[in-house]
Amino acid sequence: MATHKPPASVSKKADPRAASAVTAVEMGARQREISISEFFTKNRHLLGFDNPRKALLTCVKEAVDNALDACEEAGILPDVTVQLEVVSIGSSAAPPASQATRFRVTVADNGPGIVRQQIPRIFAKLLYGSKFHRLRMSRGQQGIGISAAGMYGQLTTGKPVKIISRTGSKASAHYFEVQIDTKKNEPLVHENKQIDWDQPRGTQVAIEVEGRYQKGRASVDEYLDQTSIANPHVKLTYRTPEGETKEYPRAYHELPPSPKEIKPHPYGIEFGMFLKMLHEAKNQTLSSFLSSDFCRVTPALADEMCKAAKVSPKAKPRDVRSTIAETLYHQIQATKIMSPPTNCLSPIGEKAILSGLYKQIEGEFYTAVSRPPSVYRGNPFIIEAGLAFGKAPDSATKLEKPAQLLAEGEQEEGDAELARVIRYANRVPLLYQQSACAIFKAVLATTWRNYGISQSRGALPAGPMAIFVHIASVWVPFTSESKEAIAEYDEIHKEITLALRECGRRLGLFLRRRERAASEYRRRNIFELYIEEVVEACNRLKGGKLPTEKLKVQLQKIASSRTGGVKTDETLGKTGAGPEGLPYSIIVSAEGIEGEIPPAVIGSDEIEVEEQQVSQKSERRQTAKTRSDKKGQGKAAAVRSVPKKSASFAQQRAGAGRADRRVLRTRKKM
């Protein structure tokens, strides 16, 4: 039988998917190495350059952090100048700051300067720095920040980073213009020359970027405000895009203690890192390796751990591998070892926190707490907390609105505000990703109702309150490369909660004392209102022969003793004594300030004024125990009002005092 062949026109069509398939050879030819600069160029949001407003803040933040780290490490009191300028595009005139899209960020410091050979790599190479491999507290950690800011400026404007640096008065000032080669992650130097610079030493960096300037929360202005709170030893000068100049004067004239570099703690390393350290060890014996490359491990303890793991202490570290190394690692983790030293940390301190809060935030009550050092994953850390409570002086003088009729179930819309949380990591303000931060979660988890503050479930406490929390550590566990939120380790969460509870206890004690004292003081005022009439009536009964002044003084003493006496006056700030039972706290009342004011707030030119005020207070307490306006006293006891010592006190603190950040300078006018 003959076979039937299909016609040529009916032949099977080729599969298009087979034609477009790629062979393994072609796939292999496409593989290539990805530069870290290329990666972050496409993923710049990971570094904090999500939007123009945040990008402008990130550029300022990275430059200021580098300046402060360099000054403190060199033992120099930092003087930092931040300038934002609007840059016009093309030949058009520069637009207003609120409408501008391009800015020039310039940050200058008086630090030690940078040697000429290192300038291009520091400012134009990612993952290049001196802080990643050492365990000591510092603002920078990864060697990315300032290079990433320059890369962002290069992407958005095409302009290079301009650097001027000088290492001393006798050295020459070097000027560089650099950009990043994103394919190789290497610096491209466009210009390198020596110039005349009027600064004896220091560094100045200028970056032109696309951004958006807007005041308010999470802005450059707020970042610098909060930086001055946590760094009272820094003098900041800020020139805004609108042409204003803000001064943040130095409050402390001493540098914080310089943190020391420590070696890793055995509890803070993983098994893979332990194997790498064994392979790279230069020690001759395993015992000397353990005692020299780790902190808190003595030679005797090293021998004990080796014997417990059935390994010879005299074995060479490179010969310890596989199961033997794993056995030794688990034995080290099971051995009780002292916590790492804390001289690698430089906390702010209670007095400096009080100074910063009192200088920057209006309130009635201030307190600060510093927790003992603790450890997470072998890394030491310290938690500090502060609290400012109360309203500004001028808020008490606002006119009351007439009451409005409300329907059934309707609530009055008041000016109730939620507490403000101020977060810090190694003295650096954290302004974004608040809800993802362990600090914010600890504030929410704290039961503020126990301390007399209203709080809805799952919300921040309500009221005029600012909550300050700072973590100091050799390695802060940030949730991302942008360093905006802290990871929630159990040890960190516990320490933050304990610090907040202590602040809450002091606040609750202050509020309860003030409420009781205000009630007693109102009773005393009522008694004193009728003392005059009682004295006159008794005098008439005695035929006008009664010593009225003596009787009046006796009745006033009885009224005072029946309403708390001196304790009521102390609680309401009517005396010069400090707040009993409230350490590291300040109470601001209508009559003055109660508690020890940190010496940083008071300048040397104001000490004489303070002494005069103290003497005047003592004279007033001896000569006059009553006041003419009884109703004004009762109102001042319950609400913070304008002090009678100076009629313009509130305007001075809210106006001129706020402008130059010298609150107590207004006392010269009293």
C-alpha positions in Angstrom: 0.0 0.0 0.0 1.4 3.4 -0.9 1.8 5.9 1.9 0.1 9.3 1.7 2.4 12.3 2.1 0.9 15.6 3.2 1.4 18.6 0.9 4.3 20.9 1.6 1.9 23.8 2.3 0.4 21.9 5.3 3.8 21.3 7.0 3.9 21.9 10.8 4.7 25.5 11.8 7.7 26.2 14.1 6.9 26.9 17.8 7.6 30.7 18.4 8.4 29.9 22.1 11.2 27.5 21.0 12.6 30.1 18.7 12.8 32.7 21.5 14.3 30.3 24.1 17.7 31.2 25.5 20.4 28.6 25.8 22.5 28.1 28.9 25.5 29.5 27.1 23.7 32.7 26.3 22.4 33.0 29.9 25.9 32.6 31.3 27.2 35.3 28.9 24.7 37.8 30.4 25.9 37.4 34.0 28.0 40.2 35.4 29.0 41.7 38.7 26.7 44.4 40.2 28.4 47.3 41.8 27.1 48.5 45.2 26.8 51.9 43.7 24.6 50.6 40.9 22.4 48.8 43.4 21.7 51.9 45.5 21.3 54.0 42.4 18.2 51.9 41.6 17.2 51.5 45.2 17.9 54.9 46.6 14.8 54.7 48.8 16.7 52.3 51.0 19.0 55.1 52.0 16.4 57.6 52.8 15.9 59.4 49.4 12.3 58.4 49.0 10.9 61.9 48.2 12.4 65.4 47.6 11.6 66.6 51.1 13.1 63.6 52.9 16.1 63.6 50.5 16.9 67.2 51.5 16.8 66.3 55.2 18.9 63.2 54.6 21.7 65.2 52.9 21.8 67.6 55.8 21.7 64.9 58.4 24.6 62.8 56.9 26.9 65.9 56.5 26.2 67.1 60.1 26.7 63.6 61.6 30.1 63.3 59.9 31.1 66.8 61.1 30.1 66.0 64.8 31.9 62.6 64.8 35.1 64.1 63.4 35.2 67.0 65.9 34.4 64.8 68.9 37.0 62.2 67.9 39.6 64.9 67.6 38.7 66.5 71.0 37.4 69.7 69.5 34.2 71.5 70.6 32.1 71.4 67.4 31.1 74.6 65.6 28.9 73.6 62.7 27.3 75.8 60.1 24.4 74.6 57.9 23.3 76.6 54.9 20.5 75.9 52.5 20.4 78.0 49.3 17.8 78.0 46.5 19.4 77.3 43.1 17.8 78.8 40.0 17.5 76.5 37.0 18.9 78.1 33.8 18.7 81.9 33.5 15.5 82.2 35.4 15.3 84.0 38.7 15.5 81.9 41.9 11.9 81.0 43.1 10.8 81.3 46.7 12.0 78.6 49.0 8.6 77.0 49.3 8.3 76.6 45.5 12.0 75.8 44.8 12.9 72.3 43.5 16.7 72.6 43.6 18.9 73.5 46.6 22.6 73.7 47.5 23.4 72.1 50.9 26.6 73.4 52.5 27.9 72.1 55.8 31.1 73.4 57.4 32.8 72.4 60.6 35.9 73.3 62.6 37.1 69.7 62.9 40.6 68.2 62.3 40.1 68.2 58.5 40.8 65.4 56.0 44.2 64.5 54.4 44.2 65.1 50.7 44.6 61.4 49.6 41.4 60.4 51.5 39.0 63.1 50.3 37.9 61.5 47.0 37.2 58.1 48.6 35.4 59.4 51.6 32.9 61.5 49.6 32.7 59.4 46.4 32.8 55.7 47.3 30.1 53.7 49.0 31.0 51.4 52.0 34.2 53.3 52.7 34.9 54.5 56.2 36.6 54.0 59.5 33.7 53.1 61.8 32.3 49.8 60.4 35.0 47.5 61.9 35.3 49.0 65.3 33.1 48.6 68.3 32.6 52.1 69.8 29.8 54.5 69.9 29.6 56.8 66.9 26.9 58.4 64.8 28.0 56.8 61.5 28.3 53.1 61.2 28.3 51.8 57.6 30.4 54.2 55.5 27.5 55.0 53.2 25.8 58.2 54.2 27.8 61.2 52.8 28.7 59.3 49.7 25.1 58.4 49.1 24.1 62.0 49.5 26.7 62.9 46.8 25.4 60.1 44.6 21.8 61.5 44.9 23.0 64.9 43.9 24.8 63.4 41.0 21.6 61.6 39.8 19.2 64.5 40.2 21.3 67.5 39.1 24.4 66.0 37.5 26.6 68.3 39.7 29.7 67.0 41.5 30.3 67.2 45.3 32.5 70.2 46.2 34.8 69.8 49.2 37.2 72.1 50.9 39.4 70.7 53.7 42.3 71.9 55.8 44.2 70.0 58.5 45.9 72.9 60.2 46.7 76.6 60.0 50.1 75.9 58.5 48.7 73.4 56.0 47.2 74.2 52.6 43.5 74.1 51.9 42.6 71.5 49.3 39.6 71.9 47.0 38.0 68.9 45.3 35.1 68.3 42.9 34.2 64.5 42.8 31.6 62.2 41.5 31.0 58.4 41.8 31.7 56.0 38.9 28.6 53.8 39.6 29.9 50.9 37.6 33.1 50.5 39.6 32.1 52.3 42.8 35.2 54.4 42.5 35.6 58.2 42.8 36.0 60.4 39.7 38.0 63.5 40.4 37.0 66.5 38.2 39.1 69.1 39.9 41.9 69.1 42.5 43.7 72.3 43.6 45.0 74.3 46.5 43.0 77.4 47.4 43.0 80.2 50.0 40.5 79.5 52.8 39.9 81.8 55.8 39.3 78.8 58.2 42.4 77.6 60.1 41.2 74.0 59.9 38.0 72.0 59.2 36.0 70.7 56.3 33.3 72.2 54.1 31.1 70.1 51.8 28.6 71.4 49.3 26.0 69.3 47.4 23.5 70.5 44.9 20.3 68.3 45.0 16.7 68.2 44.0 14.5 68.7 47.1 11.6 70.4 48.7 11.8 72.8 51.7 8.9 72.8 54.1 8.9 73.6 57.8 7.2 71.5 60.4 7.5 67.9 61.5 10.3 65.8 59.9 11.9 68.9 58.4 15.5 70.2 58.4 14.5 72.8 61.0 13.1 70.1 63.4 16.2 67.9 62.9 18.5 70.8 63.9 16.2 71.6 66.9 16.4 68.1 68.1 20.1 67.8 67.5 20.7 70.8 69.8 18.7 69.0 72.5 20.8 65.9 72.5 24.1 67.7 71.8 24.3 70.6 74.2 28.1 70.9 73.6 27.6 71.8 69.9 27.3 75.3 68.5 25.0 75.3 65.5 24.4 78.1 63.0 21.6 77.5 60.5 21.0 79.8 57.5 17.6 78.9 56.0 16.6 79.2 52.3 14.5 82.2 53.3 17.5 84.2 54.4 17.1 83.8 58.2 19.9 82.9 60.5 19.2 80.7 63.6 21.7 80.3 66.3 21.8 77.3 68.6 24.4 78.4 71.2 26.7 75.9 73.0 25.2 75.1 76.4 27.9 72.8 77.7 31.6 73.9 77.3 32.9 70.4 77.8 33.0 67.5 75.4 31.2 64.3 76.4 33.5 61.5 77.5 35.3 60.0 74.6 34.1 56.4 74.0 36.8 53.7 73.9 37.0 50.9 71.3 36.4 47.4 72.6 36.8 44.0 71.2 33.8 41.8 70.3 32.1 39.9 73.1 31.7 36.1 72.8 28.0 36.4 73.1 27.7 38.8 70.1 29.1 36.6 67.3 27.6 33.9 65.2 29.2 30.5 64.4 30.2 31.6 60.9 32.0 34.7 62.2 33.7 32.5 64.8 35.0 30.2 62.1 36.3 33.2 60.1 38.1 34.6 63.2 39.7 31.2 63.8 40.9 31.0 60.2 42.3 34.6 60.2 43.9 34.4 63.7 47.6 35.1 64.1 47.9 33.7 67.6 50.0 30.6 68.2 47.6 29.0 70.6 43.8 28.7 70.9 43.9 30.0 74.5 45.7 33.2 73.5 43.3 33.7 70.6 40.3 33.6 72.9 41.8 35.9 75.5 43.2 38.5 73.1 40.5 38.7 70.4 37.5 38.8 72.8 36.7 41.1 75.7 36.0 39.8 79.2 37.8 36.5 78.4 40.8 35.9 80.7 43.5 33.3 80.0 42.2 31.2 82.9 38.7 31.3 81.5 39.9 30.5 78.0 41.7 27.4 79.3 38.6 26.4 81.2 36.4 26.7 78.1 38.9 24.7 75.9 39.1 21.9 78.4 35.3 21.8 78.8 35.0 21.4 75.0 37.8 18.7 75.0 40.1 20.8 72.9 43.8 21.5 73.8 44.3 25.1 74.8 47.7 24.9 73.0 46.2 23.9 69.7 46.6 26.2 66.7 43.4 28.2 65.9 43.6 27.4 62.2 43.5 23.7 63.0 40.2 23.9 64.9 37.5 23.1 62.3 34.1 21.5 61.7 32.6 19.7 64.7 35.4 20.6 67.1 34.9 24.3 66.4 31.1 24.0 66.7 31.5 22.2 70.1 33.9 24.9 71.3 31.4 27.6 70.1 28.5 26.1 72.0 30.7 25.7 75.1 31.6 29.4 74.9 27.9 30.4 74.6 27.1 28.2 77.6 29.9 29.7 79.8 29.0 32.5 82.1 31.0 35.6 81.0 30.9 39.1 82.3 29.0 41.7 80.3 31.1 43.8 78.0 32.6 47.1 79.3 30.6 50.3 78.9 33.4 52.7 78.4 32.7 52.3 74.7 29.5 54.4 75.2 29.0 58.1 75.8 25.5 58.7 77.1 24.0 62.2 77.2 23.4 62.2 81.0 20.4 63.4 83.0 21.5 67.0 83.5 22.3 67.5 79.8 18.9 66.0 78.9 17.2 68.4 81.3 19.2 71.3 79.9 18.1 70.5 76.3 14.5 69.9 77.1 14.2 73.1 79.2 15.9 75.1 76.5 13.9 73.9 73.6 10.4 72.9 74.9 8.0 75.0 76.9 6.5 73.1 79.9 5.7 73.0 83.6 7.5 69.8 84.6 10.8 68.3 83.3 12.5 65.0 84.3 15.2 62.7 83.0 16.3 59.1 83.7 19.4 57.2 82.7 19.2 53.4 82.9 22.1 51.2 83.9 24.0 49.6 81.0 22.6 46.5 79.4 23.5 44.0 76.6 21.8 42.7 73.5 23.5 40.1 71.4 26.8 40.9 73.2 26.5 44.6 72.3 26.4 47.0 75.3 23.7 49.8 75.2 22.3 52.4 77.5 18.7 53.8 77.4 18.0 57.4 78.5 14.6 58.9 78.8 13.2 62.4 79.5 9.8 64.0 79.7 8.5 67.6 79.4 4.9 68.2 80.5 2.7 71.3 80.5 1.6 74.1 78.3 3.4 77.2 77.1 3.0 80.4 79.2 1.0 82.2 76.6 -1.6 79.4 76.3 -3.0 80.2 79.7 -3.9 83.7 78.6 -6.1 82.6 75.6 -9.6 83.9 75.7 -12.2 81.3 76.5 -14.7 80.5 73.8 -18.4 80.6 74.7 -19.9 77.2 75.4 -21.9 75.6 72.6 -24.9 73.4 72.9 -24.1 69.7 72.1 -26.4 67.0 70.9 -26.9 63.8 72.9 -23.7 61.6 72.7 -21.7 64.4 71.0 -18.4 65.4 72.6 -16.8 68.8 72.6 -13.9 69.3 70.2 -11.2 70.5 72.4 -7.5 71.2 71.8 -6.5 67.8 73.1 -3.2 66.8 71.5 -1.3 63.6 71.6 2.1 63.4 73.2 5.1 64.0 71.0 7.8 61.3 70.9 11.4 62.4 70.3 13.6 59.5 69.3 17.4 59.4 69.2 20.1 56.8 68.4 23.7 57.7 69.3 22.6 61.4 69.7 21.1 61.5 66.2 17.4 62.4 65.9 15.1 59.8 64.2 12.4 61.6 62.3 10.9 58.9 60.0 9.3 55.4 60.3 8.1 56.2 63.8 5.5 53.4 63.9 8.2 50.8 63.0 10.5 51.8 65.8 11.0 50.0 69.1 10.9 53.3 71.0 7.5 54.2 69.7 6.1 50.7 70.4 7.4 50.9 74.0 5.7 54.3 74.4 2.4 52.8 73.2 2.8 49.8 75.4 3.3 51.9 78.6 0.1 52.4 80.6 0.2 56.1 81.1 -3.3 56.1 82.8 -1.5 54.8 85.9 0.3 58.1 86.1 -2.7 60.4 85.7 -2.5 60.9 81.9 -5.4 60.0 79.6 -4.7 57.4 77.0 -6.8 55.5 74.5 -6.2 51.9 73.8 -3.3 51.5 71.3 -2.7 55.2 71.1 -0.2 57.7 72.4 -1.0 59.4 75.7 -3.1 62.6 75.4 -1.9 65.9 76.7 0.8 68.6 76.3 3.8 66.2 76.7 7.1 65.5 75.0 8.7 62.1 75.5 12.4 61.9 74.9 14.1 58.5 74.4 17.8 57.9 73.5 19.7 54.7 72.8 23.5 54.7 73.0 25.2 51.6 71.6 28.3 50.4 69.8 26.0 48.9 67.1 22.5 50.3 66.9 20.1 47.7 65.4 18.5 49.8 62.7 15.7 48.2 60.6 17.2 49.5 57.3 20.2 51.2 55.8 18.4 54.6 56.1 18.8 54.4 59.9 15.3 55.7 60.7 13.9 53.1 63.1 15.3 50.7 65.8 14.7 47.0 65.7 12.6 45.6 68.6 14.9 43.3 70.6 13.4 42.1 73.9 16.3 43.5 75.9 16.0 47.0 74.3 12.2 47.0 74.7 12.5 46.1 78.4 15.0 48.9 79.1 13.0 51.5 77.3 9.8 50.5 79.2 11.6 50.7 82.6 12.9 54.1 81.8 9.5 55.4 80.7 7.8 54.0 83.8 10.3 55.8 86.0 9.5 59.1 84.1 5.8 58.3 84.4 6.0 57.7 88.2 7.7 61.1 88.7 5.1 62.8 86.5 2.3 61.1 88.4 3.7 62.2 91.7 4.0 65.8 90.5 0.4 65.8 89.2 -1.0 64.3 92.4 0.9 66.7 94.6 -0.1 69.7 92.5 -3.8 68.7 92.5 -3.8 68.2 96.3 -1.8 71.4 96.9 -4.0 73.4 94.5 -7.1 72.3 96.3 -5.6 73.2 99.7 -4.4 76.5 98.4 -7.9 77.4 97.1 -9.3 76.6 100.6 -6.7 78.9 102.1 -7.7 81.7 99.7 -11.3 81.3 100.8 -10.3 81.5 104.5 -8.2 84.6 103.8 -11.1 86.3 102.0 -13.1 86.4 105.3 -10.2 87.1 107.7 -10.6 90.9 107.3 -14.3 90.7 108.1 -13.7 88.4 111.1 -11.1 90.8 112.5 -13.3 93.8 112.1 -16.3 92.0 113.7 -14.1 91.0 116.7 -12.8 94.5 117.0 -16.3 95.9 117.2 -17.2 93.4 119.9 -14.2 94.5 121.9 -15.1 98.2 121.5 -12.3 98.9 119.1 -9.5 98.0 121.6 -8.5 94.7 119.9 -5.0 94.6 118.2 -6.2 93.9 114.7 -2.9 93.2 113.0 -1.8 90.7 115.6 -5.2 88.9 115.2 -4.9 88.9 111.4 -1.5 87.3 111.5 -2.7 84.6 113.9 -5.7 83.8 111.7 -3.5 83.6 108.7 -1.2 81.2 110.4 -4.1 79.0 111.4 -5.4 79.1 107.8 -2.0 78.1 106.5 -1.5 75.3 109.0 -5.0 73.8 108.2 -4.3 73.8 104.4 -0.9 72.1 104.3 1.4 74.9 105.4 4.8 74.9 103.9 4.3 71.7 102.0 1.6 73.2 99.9 3.8 76.2 99.1 6.7 74.0 98.1 4.5 71.8 95.8 3.1 74.9 94.1 6.6 76.5 93.7 5.9 79.3 96.3 9.3 78.7 97.9 12.8 78.3 96.6 13.3 74.7 97.6 13.6 71.9 95.1 11.0 69.3 94.4 11.3 66.7 97.2 11.3 63.1 96.0 11.8 64.1 92.3 15.4 63.6 91.4 16.7 65.2 88.2 13.5 67.2 87.8 12.4 70.8 87.2 9.1 72.4 88.1 8.2 75.7 86.5 5.5 77.6 88.2 4.1 81.1 88.2 6.4 82.1 91.0 9.6 80.8 89.4 11.5 77.6 88.9 11.7 74.8 91.4 14.5 72.3 91.4 18.2 72.4 90.3 18.5 74.0 86.9 21.4 72.4 85.0 24.4 74.8 85.0 24.4 74.6 81.2 21.3 76.7 81.0 22.7 79.6 83.0 25.6 81.6 81.4 28.4 83.2 83.4 26.9 86.6 82.7 23.7 85.6 84.4 25.0 84.3 87.7 24.9 87.7 89.3 21.3 88.2 88.2 20.4 84.9 89.7 21.9 85.8 93.0 20.0 89.1 93.1 16.8 87.2 92.4 17.4 84.8 95.2 18.0 87.6 97.7 14.9 89.4 96.5 12.8 86.2 97.0 14.0 85.8 100.6 13.2 89.4 101.4 9.7 89.1 99.9 9.1 85.9 102.0 10.0 87.7 105.2 8.2 90.9 104.7 5.0 89.9 102.8 3.1 86.7 103.2 -0.2 87.8 101.7 -1.0 89.2 98.3 -3.5 91.7 97.1 -5.1 89.7 94.3 -6.5 86.5 96.0 -8.3 85.3 92.9 -5.2 85.6 90.7 -3.3 83.5 93.2 -5.8 80.7 93.1 -5.8 80.6 89.3 -2.0 80.7 89.2 -1.8 77.7 91.6 -3.9 75.5 89.2 -2.6 76.7 85.9 0.8 78.0 84.9 0.5 81.8 84.2 2.6 84.8 83.4 5.1 85.5 86.3 4.4 88.7 88.2 8.2 89.4 88.3 8.1 90.4 84.6 5.0 91.3 82.6 6.6 90.3 79.3 8.1 87.0 80.5 5.8 84.9 78.3 6.5 87.0 75.2 10.2 86.8 75.9 10.3 83.0 76.1 8.0 82.5 73.1 9.6 85.3 71.0 13.2 86.5 71.3 14.2 83.8 73.7 13.0 81.1 71.3 14.8 82.8 68.4 18.3 82.6 69.8 17.6 79.6 72.1 18.6 81.4 75.2 15.6 81.1 77.4 17.1 82.5 80.6 18.7 85.4 79.0 15.4 87.2 79.5 16.1 87.3 83.2 18.5 90.2 82.7 15.4 92.4 82.1 13.7 91.4 85.3 
